[in-house]
Amino acid sequence: MNEAETRAELIAPALAAAGWGKVDGSRVRCEVIAPGRLIGGGKRSKPEIADYVLLYRGQKLAVIEAKRLGLGDTEGLAQAKRYATRLQTRFAYSTNGRGIYRVDMQTGQEGYVSGYPAPAALEAIAENKGRIMLTLATGTGKTFIAFQLAWKLFHSRWNLKDWNSDEEPRRRPRILFLADRNILADQA
């Protein structure tokens, strides 16, 4: 599967499923970063073009660099970081259609994610809002995402009292996981 097929068959549907281009105020577009160097004779080298730029309410939030399915999912990571720096977006993603690797350009945190966040969620993260509502369709991994968040908070010993102080966290946090059916709580 070449890059164009990967984009059409894997990446574009995943972005649409997350609401990009469907939610009011959200847009997905490609953007020319640089037209290419002049190489003489009125010709330019290959232009630098971001595969996807995610915009919500007029704000550029993320750059996604796509590579063909046969390559590694981090193959375009350096390129995505460079484009995110030039476009001043908070997030840079590199993907081969299967694996998705995200970098938060502000905090430096990076790692694999299970999917693309919805436009409102990505904006909330970019604006450092303390609360985020996760809304996904049935079977798309809400329970898995909630468990992963709780697991990471638990093992980092994060709690609100220690968050506001410079001291080392003393105890593991208490986590209340609510679900409307026992089977959902048991999944986690």
C-alpha positions as CSV (number, residue, x, y, z in Angstrom):
1,M,0.0,0.0,0.0
2,N,1.6,3.3,-1.1
3,E,1.3,6.6,0.9
4,A,-1.7,7.9,-1.1
5,E,-3.6,4.6,-0.5
6,T,-2.6,4.6,3.2
7,R,-3.9,8.2,3.5
8,A,-7.2,7.4,1.7
9,E,-8.0,4.0,3.2
10,L,-6.6,4.3,6.8
11,I,-5.8,7.8,7.9
12,A,-8.7,9.9,6.4
13,P,-11.4,7.5,7.7
14,A,-9.7,7.5,11.2
15,L,-9.7,11.3,11.2
16,A,-13.4,11.4,10.1
17,A,-14.3,8.9,12.8
18,A,-12.8,11.2,15.4
19,G,-15.0,14.0,14.0
20,W,-12.4,16.0,12.0
21,G,-14.1,17.7,9.1
22,K,-17.5,16.7,10.4
23,V,-17.7,18.7,13.7
24,D,-18.6,22.3,13.1
25,G,-15.5,24.5,13.1
26,S,-13.1,21.6,12.4
27,R,-11.1,21.3,9.2
28,V,-8.4,19.0,7.8
29,R,-6.2,20.3,5.1
30,C,-2.7,20.0,3.7
31,E,-0.5,23.0,3.8
32,V,2.6,24.1,1.9
33,I,5.3,24.8,4.5
34,A,7.9,26.0,2.0
35,P,7.7,26.2,-1.8
36,G,11.1,24.6,-2.3
37,R,14.6,26.1,-2.9
38,L,15.4,27.8,-6.1
39,I,17.8,25.5,-7.9
40,G,18.3,27.6,-11.0
41,G,16.8,27.9,-14.4
42,G,13.5,29.1,-12.8
43,K,13.0,25.7,-11.1
44,R,12.5,24.8,-7.5
45,S,13.3,21.7,-5.5
46,K,10.5,19.6,-4.1
47,P,8.2,21.7,-1.9
48,E,7.6,20.8,1.8
49,I,4.0,20.0,2.3
50,A,2.3,18.9,5.5
51,D,0.1,15.9,4.8
52,Y,-2.6,17.0,7.3
53,V,-3.0,20.1,9.4
54,L,-5.9,19.9,12.0
55,L,-7.7,23.1,12.6
56,Y,-10.5,23.8,15.0
57,R,-12.2,27.1,15.3
58,G,-9.5,28.8,13.2
59,Q,-6.7,27.5,15.4
60,K,-4.0,25.2,14.0
61,L,-3.7,22.4,16.6
62,A,-1.7,19.5,15.0
63,V,0.3,18.4,12.1
64,I,0.2,14.8,10.9
65,E,2.9,13.3,8.7
66,A,1.8,10.2,6.9
67,K,4.0,7.4,5.5
68,R,3.1,4.3,3.5
69,L,1.9,1.3,5.5
70,G,5.2,-0.7,4.8
71,L,7.3,1.9,6.7
72,G,7.6,2.4,10.4
73,D,5.0,4.6,12.1
74,T,7.8,7.0,13.3
75,E,9.4,7.3,9.9
76,G,7.9,10.8,9.5
77,L,8.5,12.0,13.1
78,A,11.3,14.4,12.4
79,Q,9.4,15.9,9.5
80,A,6.2,16.2,11.6
81,K,8.2,18.0,14.4
82,R,9.8,20.4,11.9
83,Y,6.4,21.2,10.3
84,A,4.8,21.6,13.8
85,T,7.5,24.1,14.7
86,R,7.1,26.1,11.6
87,L,3.3,26.2,11.8
88,Q,3.4,26.7,15.6
89,T,1.1,23.8,16.4
90,R,1.1,22.1,19.8
91,F,1.0,18.5,18.5
92,A,2.9,16.6,15.9
93,Y,1.8,13.1,14.8
94,S,3.6,10.5,12.7
95,T,1.7,7.5,11.3
96,N,1.8,4.7,8.8
97,G,-2.0,4.3,9.1
98,R,-1.7,1.6,11.8
99,G,0.5,3.0,14.5
100,I,0.1,6.6,15.7
101,Y,2.9,8.4,17.5
102,R,2.2,11.8,19.1
103,V,4.6,14.5,20.3
104,D,3.4,17.4,22.5
105,M,5.7,20.1,21.3
106,Q,5.1,22.2,24.4
107,T,5.8,19.7,27.1
108,G,8.1,17.3,25.1
109,Q,6.0,14.3,26.0
110,E,5.7,11.7,23.3
111,G,4.5,8.2,22.8
112,Y,2.0,6.0,21.0
113,V,-1.7,6.8,21.1
114,S,-4.6,4.6,20.2
115,G,-6.4,7.1,17.9
116,Y,-6.9,10.7,17.0
117,P,-8.6,12.9,19.6
118,A,-11.8,14.7,18.7
119,P,-11.5,18.4,17.7
120,A,-12.8,19.8,21.0
121,A,-10.7,17.4,23.1
122,L,-7.5,18.4,21.2
123,E,-8.3,22.0,21.7
124,A,-8.9,21.5,25.4
125,I,-5.6,19.7,25.7
126,A,-3.8,22.5,23.8
127,E,-5.4,25.1,26.1
128,N,-4.3,23.2,29.2
129,K,-7.9,22.7,30.5
130,G,-8.0,20.6,33.6
131,R,-11.1,18.6,32.5
132,I,-11.8,16.8,29.2
133,M,-14.9,14.9,28.2
134,L,-14.2,11.9,26.0
135,T,-16.9,11.1,23.5
136,L,-16.5,8.2,21.1
137,A,-18.7,5.7,19.4
138,T,-19.5,2.3,20.8
139,G,-16.5,-0.1,20.6
140,T,-13.9,2.6,19.8
141,G,-12.0,2.3,23.1
142,K,-13.4,4.7,25.7
143,T,-12.9,2.2,28.5
144,F,-9.4,1.3,27.4
145,I,-8.5,5.1,27.2
146,A,-10.0,5.7,30.7
147,F,-8.1,2.7,32.1
148,Q,-4.8,3.9,30.6
149,L,-5.2,7.3,32.1
150,A,-6.0,5.9,35.5
151,W,-3.1,3.5,35.3
152,K,-0.6,6.3,34.4
153,L,-1.9,8.6,37.2
154,F,-1.8,5.8,39.7
155,H,1.8,4.8,38.8
156,S,3.0,8.4,38.7
157,R,1.5,8.8,42.2
158,W,-0.3,11.9,41.0
159,N,-2.8,13.5,43.3
160,L,-4.2,17.0,43.4
161,K,-2.7,18.0,46.8
162,D,0.8,17.1,45.8
163,W,0.3,18.6,42.3
164,N,0.3,22.1,43.9
165,S,3.4,21.6,46.0
166,D,7.0,20.9,45.2
167,E,7.2,17.9,47.5
168,E,7.6,14.3,46.2
169,P,4.2,12.6,46.1
170,R,3.6,10.5,49.3
171,R,0.9,8.1,48.4
172,R,-0.8,6.6,45.4
173,P,-4.0,8.4,44.3
174,R,-7.4,7.0,44.9
175,I,-9.3,6.5,41.6
176,L,-13.1,6.1,41.4
177,F,-14.1,4.5,38.1
178,L,-17.8,4.8,37.4
179,A,-19.7,2.9,34.8
180,D,-23.4,2.5,34.2
181,R,-23.1,-1.3,33.8
182,N,-21.0,-3.8,35.7
183,I,-19.6,-5.3,32.4
184,L,-18.1,-2.0,31.5
185,A,-16.3,-1.6,34.9
186,D,-15.2,-5.2,34.6
187,Q,-13.5,-4.5,31.2
188,A,-11.1,-2.1,32.8
